[in-house]
């Protein structure tokens, strides 16, 4: 069962804490699952000495996946029809990540009720690390 039109209003916002403290272990585990072993995400010496970053940082797709789960936890499984993001800042180990989902529009396409959401995930300093959108089918 998913979200229904009766459950939401335009402008309604939902905040979801994705992680209180993103760990290097989580970042390395994601590298293993995704097969993306870019040393910017797994090798602190490379990230610092070769690339000039303060250390390793999370894969954008890790943050996008965590954000996507916040969306589907709200709208329901199998309801998402569109989801896209822009990566706006690196995510560092130790950061707290919070997604803010805001109902932008309720609309009908043919006989299907839809909700359009603005999606933003922010870090510990309230700086957006992801901004994007989602669209989902609503229950009657």
N, C-alpha and C positions, 0 to 999 in steps of 0.2 A: 504494500500500500504506500502511496506517495502523498505528496502535499496536495491539498485541494484549494480551490479559489476562496473558499470560506475561511481558510486558515491564514490568509495573508492580505496585506494592503500595500499599496504603493508607498514607498519610503521606509517600509519596515526594514530593520537591520538585525542581523544575527551575527554575533561574535563567537568565534570558536578558537580556543587555544590549541594550536597544532603541536607545540612542544614547549615545555618550560625551559629546557636546556639542551639544545641540539648538540650531540656528542660527535667527536671524531669517529668513534666506532660506528655510529649510524651512517656517517658519510662513507666510510670504507665499506660497510655492508651494502650500501646502495651501489657502490662501484662494482662489487661482486655480482649483485643481482642483475645490474644493467649491462655489465661488460664494459663500462666506460671507466678505464683506468688512467685517464688523463692525470698526469702528476700534479696538476694544479689542485686536484681534489684529494690526493693520497700521499704526496711527498712534500713535507714541510720545507725541507732544504731546497728542493727545486722551486717551490712556490716563492720562497724568500730570495734566494740567491740568483736564480735564473730569471724569474718572471717579475721580481720586485714587489710581490705582495707581502703582507705581514705574516701570512701563513696559508694553510689550505682553506678552501671554502667549499660549500655544498654545491652539488650539481643543481643547475636550474630545474631539471626535470624532477629531482627529489622534492624540491619545494612546490613545484606544480602538482605533483602527485598528492602531496599532503593537502594542498589547497583543494584539489579536485575531490578528495574524500570528504572534506568539510561540506562541499556543495552537495554531493550525492547523499550524505547522511541527512541533509535537510530535505531535499526534494524527493528522495526515494530512489531505490535501485531501478535501473532500466528506464529512467525518465529523462535523462540528460540528452538533449538533441544538438547542443553546440557548447563548446568550451574552448576558450582561447585566452592566452595571457601574453604579457610582455614582461621580460625580466628587467627590473629597473635598478637592482643593487645586489651586490654579493651577500650571501648568507654565511656568517662565520660560526665556527663552533662556539658553544656557550650561549648562543642567542635564544631568546624566547620569540616564538612566531605566533601571530594571531591573525586569523582571517576574518575579514568583515564582508559580509554578504548583504547587499542592499537591493530590495525589490525596486527595479527601475520602471517596469511596465508589465501590465497584465493585458494579454491580447488573445484573439482567436484567429486561427489560420484554418479555414475550412470549418471542420467540426471539432478541431482540436484546441483546447484551452492551453495557453502557454504563459510562462513567467520569464521575463528577462531580468537578469541580475547583474549588478556591478559587483566585481570581485576584486578585493584588495587584500594582500597579506603584508603585514608590517613586522618589523623586527623589534628588538628590545627598546630602541630609541624612537619607536613609532614612525620609522622611515619605511615607506613602501618598498618591498623587495619584488613584489609581483602586482601588476594591475591587469585587469581583464574583464571578461564577460562570461556569462553562462545563460543558456536557455534550456528550459525543461518543460515537459508536458505535465499538466495538472490533472488530478482526478476531478470528476464531475462534482 
